[in-house]
Amino acid sequence: MFNMPGGMEWLVILIIALLLFGSRLPSVMRNLGRSVNEFKKGLHESAEEVGTDDKPGQEGKDRDPESRSPRPAG
């Protein structure tokens, strides 16, 4: 239904952005970059938080010793 804008459309978008933001464009882009960095940092921190729950060698440490011992076959 919708396609990615081509060369001419990007030029029109750029001109509209320059008209709307003018001299504020560098600060707008700087703030946009900061917000993207904060978003990535938040994703990384949440991935680390989730990853600490599933570290290898940590499973079963809070269980009782009988549940960790191997069960006899049969």
Contacts in CASP RR format, 6 or more apart in sequence:
PFRMAT RR
TARGET T0000
AUTHOR 0000-0000-0000
METHOD contacts of the structure
MODEL  1
MFNMPGGMEWLVILIIALLLFGSRLPSVMRNLGRSVNEFKKGLHESAEEV
GTDDKPGQEGKDRDPESRSPRPAG
5 13 0 8 1.000
17 25 0 8 1.000
18 25 0 8 1.000
21 28 0 8 1.000
60 67 0 8 1.000
60 68 0 8 1.000
END
